[in-house]
Each structure stands twice: as C-alpha cells, then as structure tokens.
Amino acid sequence: MKNLTKITSLLICLLMLSTTMQAQENQANKDAQYLAGAVPEVDGKVVFTKEYSIPGMSQDEIFDRMNQWMDTRLKENKNEGSRIVYTNKEMGQIVGLVDEWIVFSSSALSLDRTRILAQLTVLCQPEACTFKIEKIRYIYREGEEKYVAEEWITDKYALNKSKTKLTRGLAKWRRKTVDYMNNLFTQAADALSAVAEEPAAQTTPDATKEASIPQQQVVIVPKKKVILKDNNAAAVPQTTPQVPASTKTVSPAELSEDLIQPNAGRLVIVIGNDPFNQTMMTANAGGSLGKMNGKRVVFTILSPDQSHELMDSTDEYTVRFYPNGSNTPSVELKCRKLATPETPEGMPRTYVGEIINATVQ
C-alpha cells in the first residue's frame, strides 16, 4: 500500500510538472510578439510608425478620412485632453493628443489601470499616409506614479539581458502598450478602407545593438463607393468592402474545427459595426471551434488580466483568426453571444458565440 501511495504521489508530481512546463511554453509562445523590436526606437525615443499605401486615392481624400477618424476616435472617452490640436489640409498634416485608459485587470473588487498619453501625427500625401505615435507617458495609481515609455517599456528595461523573456514587473505595460498601438493602426487602416497585408517584422541580428526597426508599409485596397438611392432622401455615398477573390462565405455547419489551431495564430474579437467606433481585443488565452446544443460555436478565452466589460455588455461580435505572420484573417465569424457560466476570480474567462455568418480564405 505504501508503494502504491508513493507511485501515486510521483505521478501527481509529474503531472503537475508537465502542466507547469506546458503553461510556461504557451506563455512564451504568446509573448513572442512582444520581445525584441516590438517597441521601436528612433534616436533613443519610442516611436511607433505605420506607413499606408493607398493606390488611386488623392491626398485630400486621405486627409478627410484620417481627420474624421481621428476626431471621432479621440473623442470616444470624452476626455478634453484627447483631441485634434492641429490640422493643415494643404500640407496634409494632422496632429492629435490621446489621453485614455489602458486596463490591466478588472474585477468586482479591484481595477488595475493606467492613463496613457501620447501624440499622434499623420502626414497625408497622394496615395500614401504615415501615422506616428510618440511622446508616450503613463499616469498610474491616480497620479501617484508617472512614467515615460523610454524608461519603462523599451527592450533595455522590459526584457531580460538575453532578450528572451519579458521582465516580470513591466510585462503587462509592454504587452498592453503594443496591443494598444496595433489596435490604433488597425483602426486607421480601416478608416482608409483597408484590406491589408504587411511583411513580417524584422529586427537587427545583433541583439546587443539598439533595435533599428524598418517602417512597415501596409498596402490599402480602397473599398468600392456605391450610391444608395432613397425616394425620400438625397443619394448618400456609402462604402462596401471589396471581398478578395479567395474569400468565400460558408454556412456555419460547413466549418471544419481545424480552421483554428492552438498556437497557430491569434483570435481577435471585434465589437461594434461602425468602423469609426469599434473595439478590437485579442483573446490572449486562445480559443477554438466547436458545437453546443447542435449549434456551431466559437470559444474565445480572455486571460484573467484582460478587461471584459465590453464583452459582458454586448450581444453580438465578430471573431477573426489571423495565422502567425499574417495580417489578413483566414477566418471571420459573426457571432451571437450565448449564456456562459460565471467565471471564478482569477481564472480565464470563456465566451461562447453562436456562429451566424462565416467567411474563410
């Protein structure tokens, strides 16, 4: 009996060790996008930059679209400090200030968040647009702590010496900042009517040198303009997405469960139908396709430190799966949220969406 007890204890220890190692490996895979080069520097300053190429679009139209998007986006949180402060249409220049909240974790008993302040600069040219985000600062614990990006989220401070792991205390700051910037770039691309794909990020081979990050260019395919006719109103120009030839609509029942593979990409949740007022968030803990009560569903899992208020309050949302190395989703699923059990404190939060409409590459 004693030998059996020892064997059982050993098996339990091995199982726990295997589970721990698997969890660490999964976290390392998730953090790969936040390692060396994820926070670009120019002359010692943190500057996130994205270049957009929009063939056939005039400078004035690019300016009007970006100006409208920035004005709407910066007013979302109703903070007077978040606004456009300068425009010059002839020169194609727009400058805005962002003053918003980044939420690290939220529960009924606690809220961990920081204010992020930054300068947004847009330069519009014929068939091209450059979007920069710089002068990034944080105000934490209701103003008790203040930090600047250069001394808080750069490779020097937020990565270990070998640049293979995030520093424990600064990991959440770097992750959330990179996610925040990527969401802004995605929203800007959508404002320019984007169907976009960009090259994979490059970093300098010598990790001991300051990262020299090439400006990545996104090629924009403008959406078609159509006129909606109404007998009781004037014709109003609208935009409809141009669906790539390789994209097809399928019924939810036809979806193969292996279209979404663990560690093969990322799941992005899109809340809101208005392209100028959407929220995008990555399901950091992953997800999968499945069935529930005979219905085809998609499971999306938020990590314990992710904000979930918007997901709790919405009834419909879209889930996109981006394969590793691609900025074009291979699967897009429009979902109706189903009831899910209450999530215990500190545990991943799972949402179940009944798939209403599906498109795949």
C-alpha positions as CSV (number, residue, x, y, z in Angstrom):
1,M,0.0,0.0,0.0
2,K,2.9,2.4,0.9
3,N,4.5,1.7,-2.5
4,L,1.2,2.4,-4.3
5,T,0.9,5.7,-2.4
6,K,4.4,6.7,-3.4
7,I,3.8,5.8,-7.0
8,T,0.5,7.8,-7.0
9,S,2.3,10.8,-5.4
10,L,5.0,10.6,-8.0
11,L,2.5,10.5,-10.9
12,I,0.7,13.6,-9.5
13,C,4.0,15.5,-9.2
14,L,5.0,14.6,-12.8
15,L,1.6,15.6,-14.0
16,M,1.8,19.0,-12.2
17,L,5.3,19.5,-13.5
18,S,4.2,18.7,-17.1
19,T,1.2,21.1,-16.7
20,T,3.5,23.9,-15.4
21,M,6.0,23.4,-18.2
22,Q,3.2,23.4,-20.8
23,A,1.8,26.6,-19.3
24,Q,5.2,28.3,-19.4
25,E,5.7,27.2,-23.0
26,N,2.3,28.6,-24.0
27,Q,3.1,31.9,-22.3
28,A,6.4,32.0,-24.1
29,N,4.7,31.5,-27.5
30,K,2.2,34.2,-26.7
31,D,4.9,36.6,-25.6
32,A,7.0,36.1,-28.8
33,Q,5.3,39.1,-30.4
34,Y,6.3,41.4,-27.5
35,L,10.0,40.6,-27.5
36,A,13.0,42.4,-29.1
37,G,11.9,45.0,-31.6
38,A,8.2,45.1,-30.6
39,V,8.8,48.6,-29.1
40,P,10.6,50.6,-31.9
41,E,13.0,53.4,-31.0
42,V,14.2,56.3,-33.1
43,D,17.2,58.2,-31.8
44,G,16.5,56.9,-28.3
45,K,12.8,57.8,-28.4
46,V,9.9,55.3,-28.6
47,V,8.1,56.0,-31.9
48,F,5.5,53.6,-33.3
49,T,5.2,54.2,-37.1
50,K,3.0,52.7,-39.8
51,E,3.1,53.6,-43.5
52,Y,0.0,53.1,-45.6
53,S,0.0,52.9,-49.4
54,I,-3.4,53.6,-51.0
55,P,-3.2,53.4,-54.8
56,G,-5.6,55.7,-56.6
57,M,-6.6,57.8,-53.5
58,S,-5.9,61.6,-53.5
59,Q,-4.2,63.4,-50.7
60,D,-7.4,65.4,-49.9
61,E,-9.5,62.2,-49.6
62,I,-6.8,60.5,-47.4
63,F,-6.7,63.7,-45.2
64,D,-10.5,63.8,-44.9
65,R,-10.8,60.2,-43.9
66,M,-8.0,60.4,-41.3
67,N,-9.2,63.7,-40.0
68,Q,-12.7,62.3,-39.5
69,W,-11.4,59.1,-37.9
70,M,-9.0,60.8,-35.5
71,D,-11.7,63.4,-34.4
72,T,-14.2,60.6,-33.7
73,R,-11.6,58.2,-32.1
74,L,-10.1,60.8,-29.8
75,K,-13.5,62.0,-28.5
76,E,-14.6,58.5,-27.6
77,N,-13.6,58.7,-23.9
78,K,-15.0,62.3,-23.6
79,N,-11.7,63.5,-22.1
80,E,-11.0,67.1,-23.0
81,G,-7.3,66.4,-23.3
82,S,-7.9,63.8,-26.0
83,R,-8.5,65.8,-29.3
84,I,-7.0,67.0,-32.6
85,V,-4.8,70.1,-31.9
86,Y,-3.6,71.0,-35.4
87,T,-4.5,70.4,-39.0
88,N,-3.1,71.7,-42.3
89,K,-5.0,70.2,-45.2
90,E,-2.7,71.8,-47.8
91,M,0.3,70.2,-46.2
92,G,-1.6,67.0,-45.3
93,Q,-0.8,67.3,-41.6
94,I,-2.9,66.2,-38.6
95,V,-1.7,66.2,-35.0
96,G,-3.7,64.9,-32.1
97,L,-3.3,64.2,-28.4
98,V,-4.6,60.9,-26.9
99,D,-5.5,60.7,-23.2
100,E,-7.1,57.3,-22.5
101,W,-7.1,54.4,-20.1
102,I,-5.4,51.1,-20.5
103,V,-6.9,48.4,-18.3
104,F,-4.6,45.7,-17.0
105,S,-7.2,43.8,-15.0
106,S,-10.7,44.4,-13.7
107,S,-13.0,42.6,-11.3
108,A,-15.8,43.5,-9.0
109,L,-13.3,44.2,-6.2
110,S,-10.4,45.8,-8.0
111,L,-9.4,47.8,-11.0
112,D,-5.8,48.0,-12.2
113,R,-5.4,50.5,-15.0
114,T,-3.2,53.4,-16.2
115,R,-3.7,56.6,-18.1
116,I,-1.8,56.7,-21.4
117,L,-0.9,60.0,-23.0
118,A,0.7,60.3,-26.4
119,Q,1.0,62.4,-29.6
120,L,-0.5,61.2,-32.8
121,T,0.9,62.6,-36.1
122,V,-0.5,61.9,-39.5
123,L,1.2,63.0,-42.8
124,C,-1.1,62.6,-45.8
125,Q,0.3,62.5,-49.4
126,P,-1.1,61.4,-52.7
127,E,-1.7,57.6,-52.5
128,A,0.2,57.5,-49.2
129,C,-0.2,58.1,-45.4
130,T,2.3,57.9,-42.5
131,F,0.9,57.5,-39.0
132,K,3.2,58.1,-36.0
133,I,2.6,57.7,-32.2
134,E,5.2,59.2,-29.9
135,K,5.8,61.1,-26.6
136,I,4.2,58.2,-24.7
137,R,3.6,58.7,-21.0
138,Y,1.8,56.9,-18.2
139,I,0.0,58.2,-15.1
140,Y,-0.6,55.3,-12.7
141,R,-2.4,55.0,-9.3
142,E,-4.4,58.2,-9.8
143,G,-1.3,60.2,-10.4
144,E,0.9,58.8,-7.7
145,E,3.3,57.3,-10.2
146,K,4.4,58.7,-13.6
147,Y,6.5,57.0,-16.2
148,V,7.7,57.7,-19.7
149,A,7.9,55.0,-22.4
150,E,11.7,55.3,-22.9
151,E,12.3,54.3,-19.3
152,W,9.5,51.8,-18.9
153,I,8.7,49.6,-21.9
154,T,11.8,49.6,-24.1
155,D,14.0,46.5,-24.7
156,K,16.5,47.8,-22.2
157,Y,14.1,47.8,-19.3
158,A,11.2,45.4,-20.2
159,L,13.3,42.5,-21.4
160,N,15.9,40.3,-19.7
161,K,19.5,40.5,-20.7
162,S,19.2,37.8,-23.3
163,K,16.0,39.4,-24.6
164,T,14.2,36.1,-24.5
165,K,11.6,37.0,-21.8
166,L,9.6,39.9,-20.5
167,T,10.7,41.4,-17.2
168,R,8.1,40.3,-14.6
169,G,7.1,43.8,-13.3
170,L,7.0,45.5,-16.7
171,A,5.5,42.7,-18.8
172,K,1.9,44.0,-18.5
173,W,2.9,47.5,-19.5
174,R,4.7,46.4,-22.7
175,R,2.0,43.9,-23.7
176,K,-0.8,46.3,-23.3
177,T,1.0,49.2,-25.0
178,V,1.9,47.1,-28.0
179,D,-1.7,45.8,-28.2
180,Y,-3.0,49.4,-27.9
181,M,-0.8,50.6,-30.7
182,N,-1.7,47.7,-33.0
183,N,-5.4,48.4,-32.4
184,L,-4.9,52.1,-33.4
185,F,-3.0,51.1,-36.6
186,T,-5.7,48.6,-37.5
187,Q,-8.5,51.2,-36.9
188,A,-6.6,53.8,-39.0
189,A,-6.3,51.2,-41.8
190,D,-10.0,50.5,-41.6
191,A,-10.7,54.3,-41.9
192,L,-8.7,54.2,-45.1
193,S,-10.9,51.3,-46.3
194,A,-8.2,48.6,-45.8
195,V,-7.8,45.1,-47.0
196,A,-4.2,44.9,-45.9
197,E,-1.3,42.6,-45.6
198,E,2.2,43.6,-44.4
199,P,5.6,42.0,-44.3
200,A,6.7,40.2,-41.2
201,A,8.6,42.4,-38.6
202,Q,12.4,42.5,-38.9
203,T,14.9,43.1,-36.2
204,T,18.6,43.7,-36.2
205,P,20.6,40.4,-36.0
206,D,22.8,41.8,-33.1
207,A,20.5,41.9,-30.1
208,T,23.1,44.0,-28.2
209,K,22.7,46.9,-30.5
210,E,19.7,49.3,-30.4
211,A,16.9,47.9,-32.5
212,S,16.6,49.6,-35.8
213,I,13.0,48.9,-36.9
214,P,12.2,49.4,-40.6
215,Q,8.9,51.2,-41.2
216,Q,6.4,48.6,-42.3
217,Q,4.2,49.6,-45.2
218,V,0.6,48.5,-45.5
219,V,-0.9,48.4,-49.0
220,I,-4.5,49.6,-48.9
221,V,-7.2,48.3,-51.3
222,P,-9.9,51.0,-51.2
223,K,-13.4,49.8,-50.8
224,K,-15.9,50.5,-53.6
225,K,-18.1,53.5,-53.4
226,V,-21.8,53.0,-54.1
227,I,-24.8,55.2,-54.1
228,L,-27.8,54.1,-52.1
229,K,-31.0,55.5,-53.6
230,D,-33.9,56.5,-51.5
231,N,-37.0,58.1,-53.0
232,N,-37.4,60.2,-49.9
233,A,-33.8,61.3,-49.5
234,A,-30.8,62.5,-51.4
235,A,-28.3,59.9,-52.6
236,V,-25.7,59.2,-50.0
237,P,-22.3,57.8,-50.8
238,Q,-21.5,54.7,-48.9
239,T,-18.7,52.2,-48.8
240,T,-18.8,48.4,-49.1
241,P,-15.9,46.1,-48.6
242,Q,-14.3,44.6,-51.6
243,V,-14.1,40.9,-50.9
244,P,-10.9,39.2,-52.1
245,A,-11.5,36.6,-54.8
246,S,-10.0,33.9,-52.5
247,T,-12.6,34.6,-49.8
248,K,-15.8,32.7,-49.7
249,T,-18.9,32.6,-47.5
250,V,-19.8,29.3,-46.0
251,S,-22.6,28.1,-43.7
252,P,-21.6,27.5,-40.1
253,A,-22.3,23.8,-40.4
254,E,-19.6,23.5,-43.1
255,L,-16.8,24.9,-40.9
256,S,-14.0,22.5,-40.1
257,E,-12.9,22.6,-36.5
258,D,-9.3,22.6,-37.5
259,L,-9.6,26.0,-39.1
260,I,-8.5,27.5,-35.7
261,Q,-5.4,25.8,-34.3
262,P,-3.8,26.4,-30.9
263,N,-0.6,28.4,-31.1
264,A,-1.0,28.8,-34.9
265,G,-2.3,32.3,-34.8
266,R,-4.3,34.8,-32.8
267,L,-8.0,35.3,-32.3
268,V,-9.2,38.9,-32.4
269,I,-12.6,40.0,-31.1
270,V,-14.2,42.9,-32.8
271,I,-17.1,44.7,-31.0
272,G,-19.2,47.2,-32.9
273,N,-20.3,47.5,-36.5
274,D,-19.3,51.2,-37.1
275,P,-15.7,51.2,-38.4
276,F,-15.1,54.5,-36.7
277,N,-16.2,53.2,-33.3
278,Q,-15.0,49.7,-33.0
279,T,-13.2,47.9,-30.2
280,M,-10.7,45.2,-31.0
281,M,-9.1,42.9,-28.5
282,T,-7.0,39.7,-28.7
283,A,-8.3,36.6,-26.9
284,N,-4.9,36.1,-25.2
285,A,-5.8,32.7,-23.9
286,G,-6.8,31.4,-27.3
287,G,-10.0,29.6,-28.4
288,S,-11.4,27.0,-30.8
289,L,-14.4,26.0,-32.9
290,G,-16.9,23.5,-31.5
291,K,-20.6,22.6,-31.1
292,M,-23.1,23.3,-28.3
293,N,-26.7,22.1,-28.3
294,G,-26.3,21.2,-32.0
295,K,-25.1,24.7,-32.9
296,R,-21.7,25.6,-34.4
297,V,-20.0,27.9,-31.9
298,V,-16.6,29.5,-31.4
299,F,-15.0,29.7,-28.0
300,T,-12.8,32.7,-27.2
301,I,-10.9,32.8,-24.0
302,L,-9.6,36.0,-22.3
303,S,-6.8,35.8,-19.8
304,P,-7.5,36.8,-16.2
305,D,-5.8,40.2,-16.6
306,Q,-7.8,41.2,-19.6
307,S,-10.7,43.8,-19.5
308,H,-14.0,42.1,-20.2
309,E,-16.7,44.7,-19.6
310,L,-17.4,45.3,-23.3
311,M,-17.8,41.6,-23.9
312,D,-20.1,41.3,-21.0
313,S,-22.3,44.0,-22.3
314,T,-22.5,43.1,-26.0
315,D,-24.8,40.6,-27.6
316,E,-23.1,40.3,-31.0
317,Y,-19.5,40.5,-32.0
318,T,-17.1,39.2,-34.7
319,V,-14.2,36.8,-34.3
320,R,-11.2,36.9,-36.7
321,F,-8.4,34.3,-36.8
322,Y,-5.0,35.6,-38.0
323,P,-2.5,32.9,-38.8
324,N,1.0,33.5,-37.5
325,G,2.9,36.0,-39.7
326,S,-0.3,37.3,-41.4
327,N,-2.3,40.5,-41.0
328,T,-5.2,39.1,-43.1
329,P,-7.7,36.9,-41.3
330,S,-8.2,33.4,-42.7
331,V,-11.5,33.1,-40.9
332,E,-14.1,35.7,-39.9
333,L,-17.1,34.7,-37.8
334,K,-20.1,36.9,-36.9
335,C,-21.4,35.6,-33.6
336,R,-24.4,35.9,-31.3
337,K,-23.2,35.6,-27.6
338,L,-24.6,32.6,-25.7
339,A,-25.0,32.4,-22.0
340,T,-21.9,31.2,-20.2
341,P,-21.3,30.1,-16.5
342,E,-19.9,32.7,-14.1
343,T,-16.1,32.7,-14.1
344,P,-14.3,32.3,-10.8
345,E,-12.0,35.1,-9.7
346,G,-8.5,34.9,-11.2
347,M,-9.5,32.3,-13.9
348,P,-9.5,32.7,-17.7
349,R,-12.9,33.9,-18.9
350,T,-14.5,31.9,-21.8
351,Y,-17.2,33.3,-24.1
352,V,-19.3,31.2,-26.4
353,G,-20.6,32.7,-29.6
354,E,-23.1,31.0,-31.9
355,I,-21.8,31.5,-35.4
356,I,-24.3,33.4,-37.6
357,N,-22.2,34.0,-40.6
358,A,-18.8,32.8,-41.7
359,T,-16.2,33.7,-44.4
360,V,-13.0,31.8,-44.9
361,Q,-9.9,32.2,-47.1
